[in-house]
Amino acid sequence: MLAFIRSLIFMTVFYIGSIPIIIVTFIAAFFWPNSIYYMAQFWSRYHYLCARLILGIRVEVRGEIRNEPLLYVFKHESMFETIDLLRHFDKPVVIAKKELLVIPLWGWIATRHGLLGIDRDGGGAAMRQIIKQAKKAVAEGRPIVIFAEGSRAHHGERPELQTGFAGIYKLLGIPLVPVALNSGIVSPRDTFVQKSGVITYEVQPEIEPGLDRDEIRDRVHAAINVLND
């Protein structure tokens, strides 16, 4: 019952508090485009502050998350990490499902921040457009972030990686850094009730570019699931 009440308070405080942040960001972006990056970090820090003070959730990062043109592949167990990752990077380019971009105001801001909405039914043309935009971001020195499983998994589950992931890795031609996490323990996917506890991000060793499809798939799959044992 206590977890239910805390989660209800968290949702109320975080979502209501997010409204003025999104509105200010939308307006500021017309006068100072770079404000989007600072406001995204502010929003992410606000999210973590709410989670820390209301839910009793704490994040521990093992290893170094670097703001360099690297391909980061995150394990995906909760909505938590999709917001929280913004405070760990300066200007990440996130590859996610295109449906997120239709959210009023937020979708416009996310597009200008660098979120690349991937159309899973768009075929080769959609993938080529994603790669073109991602290469431009890499040339600007920005990290690329992807949740290669495609959707959230229960903690302990090991879903296969999406087929497009290996193509992105091959065509970008940059080192890849897998990140394992266990957010599903405290913030499971099928309920809004979140528990107090520690979420661990474990940054795995960098993987060189140029591996074949099967090898990169197997290595990344194993690496992002090390906290599921």
N, C-alpha and C positions, 0 to 999 in steps of 0.2 A: 504493500500500500504506500509506503514511504517513497519507493522508487516511482510509482505512478504519479504521486503528487509533485515530486521534484521534476519529473519529465513534463508534466502539464505546465508548471511554472516556467521551465526552460523554454518550451515552445512559444509560450505567450510573450516572454521577455525578448527572446531572440528574434522572432518574426516581426513583432511590432517595432522593435528597435531597428530592424533592417530596413523598414520602409523609408524613414528619413535619410538613411545612409544611401540608399539607391537613388532617391530623388536628388539629393545633393550631388552625387556622382554624375547623374545624367545631365544636370545643368552645368556643372563645372567642366564637363568634357567638351562643351562647345567653345569655351574660352581658354582652357588649358588641357589639351588632349592627354598629356602625361599624368594628369591627376587620377586617371582611371587606375593606374598601377598602384599608386599610393592608397587610394580608397579601397581597392581590392584587398590589400594587406590589412588595412584598418578594419574592414568587415570581417576578415578571417580572424584577426586578433580579438575582435568583439565576440565572435562565435566561441573562441577558445576560453575567453574570460567567463562567459555565461556557463559553458560546460564545466569549467574548473570550480566556480563559486556555487553554482546551483546543483549540478549533478555530481560533483566530486570526481570528475574525470581528469586525469593527468596524462600528458604525452611524454614518452621517453624515446629519444632518437639515438640509436646505436649506429655509429658511423657518421659520415659527412655527406650532407646534401649540398652539392656545389651548383652555383649559378653559372654554368658553362653550357655550351652547345652539346649536350648529351641527350640520349633518348632514355628517359626514366620510365620503367614499367612497374606500376604499383599493383599489388594485390588489392582486391576490391571486396570489402565485406560490409561496408556501411556508407551512408551519406556523409558521415563525419569527415572522412579523409578527403572527400571532394572539395569541401570548404577549407579544411585545415591546411591543405598543401599550399594554399596561397600565401600563408605567412612564412613558409620555409623557402620560398623562391622570391626573386625580385620581379621578373617578368616572364612567368612560365607560359608556354603555349600548350593548351590542353586539348587533346583529341577526344571528343565525346559524342554521344548520339545527338543528331541534329534537332531532335524534339525539344531539347533544352532552350533552343534559340527562339522559340515562340513565346516564352514567358514575357509578359509586358515589361518594358523598360530594362529588366534584367538581361533579357536576350540581346538587346541592342548593345548594352554595356559589355556583355561577355564577348560579343563578336569583335568589338573594338579593342578589347583587352587581348584577344588572340585565341579565343576558344574556336576550334575548328570542328564544325558539326559534320559528322560523317553519316552519309546516307547508306545504310546497310543494304538497301535494295538498288542502289544507284549504279552498281557495276563498275567497270573499269574507268569510265569518265569521272565518276565521283572520286575514286581513289586517286586519279591523276591530279585532280584539283587540290585534294588534301596534300599530296606530296609536294606540289608546286608551292603552296603556302607554307608548308613546313620547312622546305629548303630555304625559303626567303627568311624565315625566322632564325634558322641555323646560321645563315650568313650574317645576321644581326647579333649573333652571340647568345641567343636565347635557348634555354632548355626546352625540350619537348616532353610532355607527360602523356602517358596513355594507360588506360585500364584494359589490358589485353584480354581479360576474361569476358569483357563486354557488359556484364551485369553483376550485381552484388551476389556473393555466395555466403552461405552460412559458415561460421567458423568451423574448420575441420574438413570442409568440402574442397575438392580440387578439380574444378571444372576445366575442360580443355580451353586453350587459348583460341581466340578468334582467328580465322584464316588470314585476314588482312594484316595482322600484326607482323608476320614474317616479311611480307612485301614492303611494309613501311620501313622496317629495319634494313632490308637490303637496299632499297632505293635511296634512303637518307645517307647511308654509308658512314655513320658516326658510331662511336662507342655506346654501349647500352649498359644501364645500371638498373638491376632489379631491386625492388624494395618490398620486403615482406612486412606484413603487419597483422595484428590480431584484434582489430576494432570490433569484430563481430561478437567478442566475448561480452563487451559492455554495451554495445549498440547494435543489437541484432536487426536483420533486414526486415522481418515481418511484423514489427511492433514499434510503436513510438516510445515505449517504455525503455529508458536507458538506465544502466546501473552505474554505480561509482566504481572506480578502478583505474588501472593503468593501461593505456594503449601504447604498444611498442611498435616503432618503425625500425626495422633492421635493414640497413643499407648493405646490399651484397657487393662482392667484388665486381669491378667493371669488366664487361665482356667486349672483346675487340670486334670491330666490324668485319664483314666478309665471310661469316660462317654460312653453311648451307641451311636450308629451311628446316630440316629435321633436327639438326644439332642445336640451332638457336632456340627452337621451340622447346626441346627437351631441357636444355640448360635453364632457360627462363622459368619454365613451369616448375622445375625443382627448386629454384632459388626463391621464388616468391611464396613458396609454401613451407619454408623451413620452420615457421612458427605454428604450423598446424599439426606438428607431431605430438 
